[in-house]
Amino acid sequence: MRPLIALPFAMALLTPQAAFAQDIAADSGDTAWMMLCAMLVLLAALPGVALRLAGAASVRNALSAVAGNMGVAASVSLAWAMAGYSLVYAAGDAWLGGIGNLMLAHLAALRDGMTVPESAFVLFQMSLALFAACLAGGAVVGRGRAGWLTLFAPLWLLLVYVPIAHWTWGGGWLANVGVMDFAGGLVVHVCAGFSALSLGLIAGKRAPGKTDAHAPLLGMAGGALIWLGSAGSIGGWALGATDDAATAILNGHFAACAGALGWIALDRLLGGRATATGAVAGALAGIAAGAASAALVGAGGAMLIGAVAAAICRGIGGVPGRLTDDPARIFVLHGIGGVAGVLLLPVFVLPVLGGVGFESGIGLGGALLSQAIGVIVVALWSMAGTAIAAFLISMALPLRASPEDEENGLDAALHGEQAWDFR
């Protein structure tokens, strides 16, 4: 009986429109949860990252920062549908997925092993890829052309993000050596952070006098939206409205709170004043650190991971600034914060510290080695792949605006508009 029932669906899956004709017993609650989580991540990527970048830019470059962010979001979304999803999750080998789902063809009515349609899984995964790309592109605020970023982002997706996501989440070789990353500490935050470092080094620093953050309040509002949106990126990876999802969101929130308070405390102890922007920076460092282990550790472990990551990020915060111009501190908060969380994960997964423990045959030493391999591979691949993608796009369109345009401000020079009315 079952083969006869399944036959119409098997026939429907032979066409690219299969995703629009899914009449099966999927769990509507889990499906709604996945869609809600995707929308939360998109909230973090679009208004969240956009406002953070706008606030970190000079007053005459804020609109350009938002335009670049939206261009990245649009081009990455299309590239994800055309090839990105398939190359991560379609059947392939340990290095890259297959071509079975190009243009989102042949999506299953129900994603294997899940209670949601594959289309909902595609949507959620797209939001994570888009978030990572928006973070990485933020490294060239104030001197990068929005058009260049729009062309660069889909190539970056295919060269950098897609392989890393497949290696870690798509059954690739990093997963096979034991690398653990529950919700993107490695795939999203470390990848985006080190890509931002590479891109910032390539672009060079902004022109003198164009480096002041003109609206810290906008940056804080954007950071708050990223904080809110992180509930989607973390909770969505439970793949349903379950206890694991609630636990993951709680732990992610605890890591952010501990990071914010830890940064404020260090500001007060070392600088005399607890900066408002420091609170948001600490929260973002905690979010990046807690993503890898959100559903795998206890509440106490999540708090300690967030606090330690914030302390590390604040301690080394000024060092990258001597090398690269990163106005939103993407490399430090997301890259270094993510590294801290990925490396701390094996310690706090131990049951004695409230974690879920390791699978049989895996010990603390082996897990630490696997995590270190994952960090090194992702960091190096992100930097090298970003450099290659930037070089290829720059052969057709320059990354940086002209010195004259930078002096006049990219808003008016490149877009014919300004973020604020100066009359």
DRENDO-1510 file (C-alpha; in Angstrom, 1 decimal, always signed):
<recs>
REC; n; res; u; v; w
REC; 1; MET; +0.0; +0.0; +0.0 .
REC; 2; ARG; +2.7; +2.4; +0.9 .
REC; 3; PRO; +4.5; +2.2; -2.5 .
REC; 4; LEU; +1.2; +3.0; -4.2 .
REC; 5; ILE; +0.7; +6.0; -2.0 .
REC; 6; ALA; +4.2; +7.3; -2.5 .
REC; 7; LEU; +4.1; +6.9; -6.3 .
REC; 8; PRO; +2.4; +10.2; -7.1 .
REC; 9; PHE; +4.9; +12.1; -4.9 .
REC; 10; ALA; +7.9; +10.3; -6.6 .
REC; 11; MET; +6.4; +11.4; -10.0 .
REC; 12; ALA; +6.0; +15.0; -8.8 .
REC; 13; LEU; +9.6; +15.2; -7.6 .
REC; 14; LEU; +10.8; +14.7; -11.1 .
REC; 15; THR; +10.0; +18.4; -11.9 .
REC; 16; PRO; +11.5; +21.5; -10.3 .
REC; 17; GLN; +8.1; +22.6; -9.1 .
REC; 18; ALA; +7.9; +19.7; -6.7 .
REC; 19; ALA; +8.4; +22.0; -3.7 .
REC; 20; PHE; +5.0; +23.7; -4.5 .
REC; 21; ALA; +2.9; +20.5; -4.4 .
REC; 22; GLN; +3.7; +18.9; -1.0 .
REC; 23; ASP; +0.6; +17.1; +0.3 .
REC; 24; ILE; +2.1; +15.0; +3.1 .
REC; 25; ALA; +2.0; +14.6; +6.8 .
REC; 26; ALA; +4.6; +17.1; +7.7 .
REC; 27; ASP; +4.4; +18.5; +11.2 .
REC; 28; SER; +2.9; +22.0; +10.8 .
REC; 29; GLY; +4.2; +23.2; +14.2 .
REC; 30; ASP; +7.8; +22.2; +13.3 .
REC; 31; THR; +7.4; +23.7; +9.8 .
REC; 32; ALA; +6.1; +27.0; +11.2 .
REC; 33; TRP; +9.0; +27.0; +13.7 .
REC; 34; MET; +11.6; +26.6; +11.0 .
REC; 35; MET; +10.0; +29.4; +8.9 .
REC; 36; LEU; +9.9; +31.7; +12.0 .
REC; 37; CYS; +13.6; +31.0; +12.8 .
REC; 38; ALA; +14.5; +31.8; +9.2 .
REC; 39; MET; +12.7; +35.1; +9.4 .
REC; 40; LEU; +14.5; +35.9; +12.7 .
REC; 41; VAL; +17.9; +35.3; +11.1 .
REC; 42; LEU; +16.9; +37.5; +8.1 .
REC; 43; LEU; +16.0; +40.2; +10.7 .
REC; 44; ALA; +19.6; +39.9; +12.0 .
REC; 45; ALA; +21.1; +40.0; +8.6 .
REC; 46; LEU; +19.2; +42.8; +6.9 .
REC; 47; PRO; +18.2; +45.5; +9.4 .
REC; 48; GLY; +20.5; +44.1; +12.1 .
REC; 49; VAL; +23.8; +44.1; +10.2 .
REC; 50; ALA; +22.7; +47.0; +8.0 .
REC; 51; LEU; +22.1; +49.3; +11.0 .
REC; 52; ARG; +25.3; +48.2; +12.7 .
REC; 53; LEU; +27.3; +49.0; +9.6 .
REC; 54; ALA; +25.5; +52.3; +9.1 .
REC; 55; GLY; +26.2; +53.4; +12.6 .
REC; 56; ALA; +29.9; +52.5; +12.3 .
REC; 57; ALA; +30.3; +54.4; +9.1 .
REC; 58; SER; +31.0; +58.1; +8.7 .
REC; 59; VAL; +28.0; +60.4; +8.2 .
REC; 60; ARG; +28.4; +60.5; +4.4 .
REC; 61; ASN; +28.8; +56.8; +4.0 .
REC; 62; ALA; +25.9; +55.4; +6.0 .
REC; 63; LEU; +23.5; +54.9; +3.1 .
REC; 64; SER; +26.2; +53.2; +1.1 .
REC; 65; ALA; +26.8; +50.8; +3.9 .
REC; 66; VAL; +23.1; +49.8; +3.9 .
REC; 67; ALA; +23.0; +49.6; +0.1 .
REC; 68; GLY; +26.0; +47.2; +0.1 .
REC; 69; ASN; +24.4; +45.0; +2.7 .
REC; 70; MET; +21.1; +44.7; +0.7 .
REC; 71; GLY; +23.0; +44.0; -2.5 .
REC; 72; VAL; +24.8; +41.2; -0.8 .
REC; 73; ALA; +21.6; +39.8; +0.6 .
REC; 74; ALA; +19.9; +39.8; -2.8 .
REC; 75; SER; +22.7; +38.3; -4.8 .
REC; 76; VAL; +23.5; +35.6; -2.2 .
REC; 77; SER; +19.9; +34.6; -2.0 .
REC; 78; LEU; +19.7; +34.0; -5.7 .
REC; 79; ALA; +23.0; +32.1; -5.7 .
REC; 80; TRP; +21.8; +29.9; -2.9 .
REC; 81; ALA; +18.8; +28.9; -4.9 .
REC; 82; MET; +20.7; +28.4; -8.1 .
REC; 83; ALA; +23.6; +26.3; -6.8 .
REC; 84; GLY; +24.5; +26.9; -3.1 .
REC; 85; TYR; +21.9; +24.7; -1.4 .
REC; 86; SER; +22.6; +21.8; -3.8 .
REC; 87; LEU; +26.4; +22.0; -3.4 .
REC; 88; VAL; +26.0; +21.8; +0.4 .
REC; 89; TYR; +23.3; +19.3; +0.9 .
REC; 90; ALA; +22.6; +17.3; -2.3 .
REC; 91; ALA; +24.3; +13.9; -2.4 .
REC; 92; GLY; +28.0; +14.2; -3.2 .
REC; 93; ASP; +31.3; +13.3; -1.6 .
REC; 94; ALA; +33.3; +14.4; +1.4 .
REC; 95; TRP; +34.4; +17.6; -0.3 .
REC; 96; LEU; +31.3; +18.9; -2.1 .
REC; 97; GLY; +27.7; +18.2; -2.5 .
REC; 98; GLY; +26.0; +17.2; -5.7 .
REC; 99; ILE; +24.0; +18.9; -8.4 .
REC; 100; GLY; +20.7; +17.1; -7.8 .
REC; 101; ASN; +19.0; +20.3; -6.3 .
REC; 102; LEU; +20.3; +23.0; -8.7 .
REC; 103; MET; +17.7; +25.7; -9.0 .
REC; 104; LEU; +16.0; +24.0; -6.1 .
REC; 105; ALA; +14.8; +21.1; -8.4 .
REC; 106; HIS; +13.7; +17.8; -6.9 .
REC; 107; LEU; +13.2; +19.0; -3.4 .
REC; 108; ALA; +11.7; +16.3; -1.2 .
REC; 109; ALA; +8.2; +16.7; +0.2 .
REC; 110; LEU; +9.8; +15.9; +3.6 .
REC; 111; ARG; +13.5; +16.4; +4.4 .
REC; 112; ASP; +15.2; +13.1; +5.3 .
REC; 113; GLY; +15.0; +12.5; +9.0 .
REC; 114; MET; +13.0; +15.6; +9.7 .
REC; 115; THR; +9.4; +16.6; +10.2 .
REC; 116; VAL; +9.5; +19.6; +7.9 .
REC; 117; PRO; +9.3; +20.0; +4.1 .
REC; 118; GLU; +12.7; +20.4; +2.4 .
REC; 119; SER; +11.6; +23.9; +1.2 .
REC; 120; ALA; +11.5; +25.0; +4.9 .
REC; 121; PHE; +15.0; +23.6; +5.4 .
REC; 122; VAL; +16.2; +25.4; +2.3 .
REC; 123; LEU; +14.8; +28.7; +3.6 .
REC; 124; PHE; +16.4; +28.3; +7.0 .
REC; 125; GLN; +19.8; +27.4; +5.5 .
REC; 126; MET; +19.6; +30.3; +3.1 .
REC; 127; SER; +19.1; +32.7; +6.0 .
REC; 128; LEU; +22.3; +31.5; +7.6 .
REC; 129; ALA; +24.3; +31.8; +4.4 .
REC; 130; LEU; +22.9; +35.3; +3.9 .
REC; 131; PHE; +23.8; +36.3; +7.5 .
REC; 132; ALA; +27.4; +35.1; +7.1 .
REC; 133; ALA; +27.8; +37.0; +3.7 .
REC; 134; CYS; +26.4; +40.2; +5.2 .
REC; 135; LEU; +28.8; +40.1; +8.1 .
REC; 136; ALA; +31.8; +39.4; +5.8 .
REC; 137; GLY; +30.9; +42.2; +3.4 .
REC; 138; GLY; +30.8; +44.7; +6.2 .
REC; 139; ALA; +34.6; +44.8; +6.4 .
REC; 140; VAL; +34.8; +47.3; +3.6 .
REC; 141; VAL; +32.3; +49.9; +4.9 .
REC; 142; GLY; +33.3; +53.4; +3.9 .
REC; 143; ARG; +35.5; +52.5; +0.9 .
REC; 144; GLY; +33.9; +49.5; -0.9 .
REC; 145; ARG; +31.5; +49.9; -3.8 .
REC; 146; ALA; +28.0; +48.5; -3.2 .
REC; 147; GLY; +28.1; +47.2; -6.8 .
REC; 148; TRP; +31.4; +45.4; -6.2 .
REC; 149; LEU; +30.0; +43.7; -3.0 .
REC; 150; THR; +26.9; +42.6; -4.9 .
REC; 151; LEU; +29.1; +40.8; -7.5 .
REC; 152; PHE; +31.6; +39.5; -4.9 .
REC; 153; ALA; +29.1; +38.0; -2.5 .
REC; 154; PRO; +27.7; +35.1; -4.7 .
REC; 155; LEU; +31.2; +34.1; -5.7 .
REC; 156; TRP; +32.3; +34.2; -2.0 .
REC; 157; LEU; +29.3; +32.0; -1.2 .
REC; 158; LEU; +30.4; +29.4; -3.7 .
REC; 159; LEU; +34.1; +29.5; -3.0 .
REC; 160; VAL; +34.1; +29.9; +0.7 .
REC; 161; TYR; +30.8; +29.3; +2.5 .
REC; 162; VAL; +29.5; +26.4; +0.5 .
REC; 163; PRO; +32.5; +24.1; +1.0 .
REC; 164; ILE; +32.8; +24.9; +4.7 .
REC; 165; ALA; +29.1; +24.3; +5.2 .
REC; 166; HIS; +29.3; +21.0; +3.4 .
REC; 167; TRP; +32.4; +19.8; +5.2 .
REC; 168; THR; +30.7; +20.6; +8.6 .
REC; 169; TRP; +27.0; +20.2; +8.2 .
REC; 170; GLY; +26.5; +18.3; +4.9 .
REC; 171; GLY; +28.3; +15.1; +5.9 .
REC; 172; GLY; +31.7; +16.3; +4.7 .
REC; 173; TRP; +35.2; +15.5; +5.9 .
REC; 174; LEU; +35.3; +17.9; +8.8 .
REC; 175; ALA; +32.2; +16.2; +10.3 .
REC; 176; ASN; +33.9; +12.8; +9.7 .
REC; 177; VAL; +36.9; +13.8; +11.8 .
REC; 178; GLY; +34.6; +14.8; +14.6 .
REC; 179; VAL; +34.3; +18.6; +14.3 .
REC; 180; MET; +31.3; +19.8; +16.3 .
REC; 181; ASP; +29.3; +22.9; +15.4 .
REC; 182; PHE; +25.7; +23.0; +16.5 .
REC; 183; ALA; +24.5; +26.3; +15.2 .
REC; 184; GLY; +27.2; +28.1; +13.2 .
REC; 185; GLY; +30.0; +29.1; +15.6 .
REC; 186; LEU; +32.4; +27.7; +13.0 .
REC; 187; VAL; +30.4; +27.8; +9.7 .
REC; 188; VAL; +28.9; +31.2; +10.2 .
REC; 189; HIS; +30.9; +33.3; +12.7 .
REC; 190; VAL; +34.5; +32.1; +12.2 .
REC; 191; CYS; +34.0; +31.9; +8.4 .
REC; 192; ALA; +32.5; +35.4; +8.2 .
REC; 193; GLY; +35.1; +36.8; +10.7 .
REC; 194; PHE; +38.2; +35.6; +8.9 .
REC; 195; SER; +36.7; +36.5; +5.5 .
REC; 196; ALA; +36.2; +40.0; +6.9 .
REC; 197; LEU; +39.8; +40.1; +8.0 .
REC; 198; SER; +41.0; +39.1; +4.5 .
REC; 199; LEU; +38.7; +41.5; +2.8 .
REC; 200; GLY; +39.7; +44.4; +5.1 .
REC; 201; LEU; +43.4; +43.7; +4.4 .
REC; 202; ILE; +42.8; +43.7; +0.7 .
REC; 203; ALA; +40.7; +46.9; +0.7 .
REC; 204; GLY; +43.1; +48.9; +2.9 .
REC; 205; LYS; +42.1; +51.5; +5.5 .
REC; 206; ARG; +39.6; +54.3; +5.0 .
REC; 207; ALA; +40.7; +57.8; +4.1 .
REC; 208; PRO; +41.8; +59.9; +7.0 .
REC; 209; GLY; +38.9; +61.8; +8.5 .
REC; 210; LYS; +36.4; +59.2; +7.3 .
REC; 211; THR; +36.7; +56.7; +10.1 .
REC; 212; ASP; +34.5; +58.1; +12.8 .
REC; 213; ALA; +31.4; +56.1; +13.7 .
REC; 214; HIS; +28.7; +58.8; +13.2 .
REC; 215; ALA; +25.8; +57.2; +15.0 .
REC; 216; PRO; +26.7; +54.7; +17.8 .
REC; 217; LEU; +23.0; +54.5; +18.6 .
REC; 218; LEU; +22.3; +53.0; +15.2 .
REC; 219; GLY; +25.1; +50.5; +15.7 .
REC; 220; MET; +23.7; +49.5; +19.1 .
REC; 221; ALA; +20.2; +49.1; +17.6 .
REC; 222; GLY; +21.7; +46.9; +14.9 .
REC; 223; GLY; +23.5; +44.8; +17.5 .
REC; 224; ALA; +20.3; +44.4; +19.4 .
REC; 225; LEU; +18.5; +43.1; +16.3 .
REC; 226; ILE; +21.4; +40.6; +15.7 .
REC; 227; TRP; +21.0; +39.5; +19.3 .
REC; 228; LEU; +17.3; +39.0; +18.7 .
REC; 229; GLY; +17.9; +37.2; +15.4 .
REC; 230; SER; +20.4; +34.9; +17.0 .
REC; 231; ALA; +17.5; +33.1; +18.6 .
REC; 232; GLY; +16.5; +32.0; +15.1 .
REC; 233; SER; +19.9; +30.8; +14.0 .
REC; 234; ILE; +20.4; +28.8; +17.3 .
REC; 235; GLY; +16.8; +27.6; +17.9 .
REC; 236; GLY; +16.3; +26.7; +14.2 .
REC; 237; TRP; +19.0; +24.1; +14.3 .
REC; 238; ALA; +16.9; +22.0; +16.7 .
REC; 239; LEU; +14.9; +21.4; +13.4 .
REC; 240; GLY; +11.6; +21.6; +15.2 .
REC; 241; ALA; +9.7; +23.2; +18.1 .
REC; 242; THR; +11.2; +21.0; +20.8 .
REC; 243; ASP; +12.9; +21.1; +24.2 .
REC; 244; ASP; +16.3; +21.2; +22.4 .
REC; 245; ALA; +15.2; +24.4; +20.6 .
REC; 246; ALA; +14.2; +26.1; +23.9 .
REC; 247; THR; +17.4; +24.9; +25.6 .
REC; 248; ALA; +19.5; +26.2; +22.7 .
REC; 249; ILE; +17.9; +29.6; +22.7 .
REC; 250; LEU; +18.2; +29.9; +26.5 .
REC; 251; ASN; +21.9; +29.0; +26.4 .
REC; 252; GLY; +22.5; +31.4; +23.5 .
REC; 253; HIS; +20.8; +34.2; +25.4 .
REC; 254; PHE; +22.8; +33.4; +28.5 .
REC; 255; ALA; +26.1; +33.5; +26.6 .
REC; 256; ALA; +25.1; +36.9; +25.2 .
REC; 257; CYS; +24.1; +38.3; +28.6 .
REC; 258; ALA; +27.4; +37.0; +30.2 .
REC; 259; GLY; +29.4; +38.5; +27.3 .
REC; 260; ALA; +27.7; +41.9; +27.7 .
REC; 261; LEU; +28.1; +42.1; +31.4 .
REC; 262; GLY; +31.7; +40.8; +31.2 .
REC; 263; TRP; +32.7; +43.5; +28.7 .
REC; 264; ILE; +31.1; +46.2; +30.8 .
REC; 265; ALA; +32.9; +45.0; +33.9 .
REC; 266; LEU; +36.2; +45.0; +32.1 .
REC; 267; ASP; +35.5; +48.5; +30.7 .
REC; 268; ARG; +34.9; +49.7; +34.3 .
REC; 269; LEU; +37.9; +48.0; +35.7 .
REC; 270; LEU; +40.4; +49.0; +33.0 .
REC; 271; GLY; +39.0; +52.2; +31.6 .
REC; 272; GLY; +37.0; +53.8; +34.3 .
REC; 273; ARG; +33.7; +53.9; +32.3 .
REC; 274; ALA; +31.3; +51.2; +31.2 .
REC; 275; THR; +30.7; +52.0; +27.5 .
REC; 276; ALA; +27.3; +51.5; +26.0 .
REC; 277; THR; +28.7; +50.2; +22.8 .
REC; 278; GLY; +30.9; +47.8; +24.7 .
REC; 279; ALA; +27.8; +46.1; +26.1 .
REC; 280; VAL; +26.6; +45.3; +22.6 .
REC; 281; ALA; +30.0; +44.2; +21.5 .
REC; 282; GLY; +30.2; +41.8; +24.5 .
REC; 283; ALA; +26.8; +40.4; +23.6 .
REC; 284; LEU; +27.8; +39.8; +20.0 .
REC; 285; ALA; +31.0; +38.1; +21.1 .
REC; 286; GLY; +29.0; +35.9; +23.4 .
REC; 287; ILE; +26.5; +35.0; +20.7 .
REC; 288; ALA; +29.3; +34.0; +18.3 .
REC; 289; ALA; +31.0; +32.0; +21.0 .
REC; 290; GLY; +27.8; +30.3; +22.2 .
REC; 291; ALA; +26.5; +29.3; +18.7 .
REC; 292; ALA; +28.7; +26.2; +18.4 .
REC; 293; SER; +27.6; +24.6; +21.6 .
REC; 294; ALA; +24.2; +26.1; +22.4 .
REC; 295; ALA; +22.2; +22.8; +22.8 .
REC; 296; LEU; +25.2; +20.8; +24.0 .
REC; 297; VAL; +26.1; +22.5; +27.2 .
REC; 298; GLY; +24.4; +23.5; +30.5 .
REC; 299; ALA; +23.3; +27.0; +31.4 .
REC; 300; GLY; +26.4; +27.5; +33.5 .
REC; 301; GLY; +28.7; +26.4; +30.7 .
REC; 302; ALA; +27.0; +28.8; +28.3 .
REC; 303; MET; +27.5; +31.7; +30.7 .
REC; 304; LEU; +31.2; +30.9; +31.1 .
REC; 305; ILE; +31.7; +30.5; +27.4 .
REC; 306; GLY; +30.1; +34.0; +26.7 .
REC; 307; ALA; +32.1; +35.7; +29.5 .
REC; 308; VAL; +35.4; +34.2; +28.5 .
REC; 309; ALA; +34.9; +35.0; +24.8 .
REC; 310; ALA; +34.0; +38.6; +25.6 .
REC; 311; ALA; +37.1; +38.9; +27.8 .
REC; 312; ILE; +39.3; +37.6; +25.0 .
REC; 313; CYS; +37.7; +39.8; +22.4 .
REC; 314; ARG; +38.0; +42.9; +24.5 .
REC; 315; GLY; +41.6; +42.1; +25.4 .
REC; 316; ILE; +42.8; +41.8; +21.9 .
REC; 317; GLY; +40.4; +44.2; +20.3 .
REC; 318; GLY; +42.9; +46.9; +19.5 .
REC; 319; VAL; +45.5; +44.6; +17.9 .
REC; 320; PRO; +43.6; +43.8; +14.6 .
REC; 321; GLY; +42.9; +47.5; +14.3 .
REC; 322; ARG; +46.6; +48.2; +13.6 .
REC; 323; LEU; +46.4; +45.8; +10.6 .
REC; 324; THR; +42.9; +46.3; +9.1 .
REC; 325; ASP; +40.1; +48.8; +9.2 .
REC; 326; ASP; +37.1; +46.9; +10.5 .
REC; 327; PRO; +34.6; +49.5; +11.8 .
REC; 328; ALA; +32.0; +47.0; +13.0 .
REC; 329; ARG; +34.7; +44.8; +14.6 .
REC; 330; ILE; +33.5; +41.8; +12.6 .
REC; 331; PHE; +36.7; +39.9; +12.8 .
REC; 332; VAL; +37.2; +40.4; +16.5 .
REC; 333; LEU; +33.6; +39.8; +17.7 .
REC; 334; HIS; +32.5; +37.1; +15.3 .
REC; 335; GLY; +35.8; +35.6; +14.1 .
REC; 336; ILE; +37.7; +35.5; +17.4 .
REC; 337; GLY; +34.5; +35.1; +19.5 .
REC; 338; GLY; +33.6; +32.2; +17.3 .
REC; 339; VAL; +37.1; +30.6; +17.6 .
REC; 340; ALA; +36.9; +30.9; +21.4 .
REC; 341; GLY; +33.5; +29.2; +21.5 .
REC; 342; VAL; +34.5; +26.4; +19.2 .
REC; 343; LEU; +37.6; +25.6; +21.2 .
REC; 344; LEU; +35.8; +25.9; +24.6 .
REC; 345; LEU; +33.0; +23.5; +23.4 .
REC; 346; PRO; +34.7; +20.2; +24.3 .
REC; 347; VAL; +35.4; +21.3; +27.9 .
REC; 348; PHE; +31.9; +22.4; +28.6 .
REC; 349; VAL; +30.3; +19.5; +26.9 .
REC; 350; LEU; +31.6; +17.3; +29.7 .
REC; 351; PRO; +28.7; +15.9; +31.8 .
REC; 352; VAL; +30.5; +17.0; +35.0 .
REC; 353; LEU; +30.1; +20.6; +33.8 .
REC; 354; GLY; +26.4; +20.1; +32.8 .
REC; 355; GLY; +27.0; +19.2; +29.1 .
REC; 356; VAL; +25.5; +16.3; +27.1 .
REC; 357; GLY; +28.8; +14.4; +26.9 .
REC; 358; PHE; +30.6; +12.9; +24.0 .
REC; 359; GLU; +29.7; +10.0; +21.7 .
REC; 360; SER; +31.3; +6.7; +22.7 .
REC; 361; GLY; +34.9; +6.5; +21.8 .
REC; 362; ILE; +35.5; +10.2; +21.7 .
REC; 363; GLY; +37.5; +11.8; +24.6 .
REC; 364; LEU; +38.3; +15.3; +25.6 .
REC; 365; GLY; +41.7; +15.2; +23.9 .
REC; 366; GLY; +40.4; +13.9; +20.6 .
REC; 367; ALA; +37.5; +16.5; +20.6 .
REC; 368; LEU; +39.9; +19.4; +21.3 .
REC; 369; LEU; +42.1; +18.2; +18.4 .
REC; 370; SER; +39.1; +17.9; +16.1 .
REC; 371; GLN; +37.9; +21.4; +17.0 .
REC; 372; ALA; +41.4; +22.9; +16.5 .
REC; 373; ILE; +41.6; +21.3; +13.0 .
REC; 374; GLY; +38.2; +22.8; +12.2 .
REC; 375; VAL; +39.3; +26.3; +13.3 .
REC; 376; ILE; +42.5; +26.2; +11.4 .
REC; 377; VAL; +40.9; +24.8; +8.2 .
REC; 378; VAL; +38.0; +27.2; +8.2 .
REC; 379; ALA; +40.1; +30.3; +9.1 .
REC; 380; LEU; +42.6; +29.6; +6.3 .
REC; 381; TRP; +40.1; +28.6; +3.7 .
REC; 382; SER; +38.0; +31.7; +4.5 .
REC; 383; MET; +40.9; +34.0; +4.1 .
REC; 384; ALA; +42.3; +32.4; +0.9 .
REC; 385; GLY; +38.9; +31.9; -0.7 .
REC; 386; THR; +37.9; +35.5; +0.0 .
REC; 387; ALA; +41.2; +36.8; -1.5 .
REC; 388; ILE; +40.6; +34.7; -4.7 .
REC; 389; ALA; +37.0; +35.9; -5.0 .
REC; 390; ALA; +38.0; +39.5; -4.4 .
REC; 391; PHE; +40.8; +39.3; -7.0 .
REC; 392; LEU; +38.5; +37.8; -9.7 .
REC; 393; ILE; +35.8; +40.4; -9.2 .
REC; 394; SER; +38.3; +43.3; -9.1 .
REC; 395; MET; +39.4; +42.3; -12.6 .
REC; 396; ALA; +36.1; +43.6; -13.8 .
REC; 397; LEU; +35.2; +46.3; -11.2 .
REC; 398; PRO; +37.4; +48.1; -8.7 .
REC; 399; LEU; +36.7; +47.3; -5.0 .
REC; 400; ARG; +37.4; +50.8; -3.8 .
REC; 401; ALA; +35.8; +54.0; -4.8 .
REC; 402; SER; +38.0; +56.8; -6.2 .
REC; 403; PRO; +39.8; +59.0; -3.6 .
REC; 404; GLU; +37.6; +61.9; -4.8 .
REC; 405; ASP; +34.4; +59.9; -4.2 .
REC; 406; GLU; +35.7; +58.8; -0.7 .
REC; 407; GLU; +36.4; +62.4; +0.1 .
REC; 408; ASN; +32.9; +63.5; -0.9 .
REC; 409; GLY; +31.2; +60.5; +0.6 .
REC; 410; LEU; +30.0; +57.4; -1.1 .
REC; 411; ASP; +26.3; +58.2; -0.5 .
REC; 412; ALA; +26.2; +61.1; -2.8 .
REC; 413; ALA; +29.1; +60.0; -5.1 .
REC; 414; LEU; +27.8; +56.5; -5.9 .
REC; 415; HIS; +24.1; +56.6; -5.1 .
REC; 416; GLY; +23.1; +60.2; -5.7 .
REC; 417; GLU; +21.4; +60.2; -2.3 .
REC; 418; GLN; +22.4; +60.9; +1.3 .
REC; 419; ALA; +21.4; +59.2; +4.6 .
REC; 420; TRP; +20.6; +62.5; +6.2 .
REC; 421; ASP; +19.4; +65.8; +5.1 .
REC; 422; PHE; +22.2; +68.3; +5.7 .
REC; 423; ARG; +20.2; +71.4; +4.8 .
</recs>
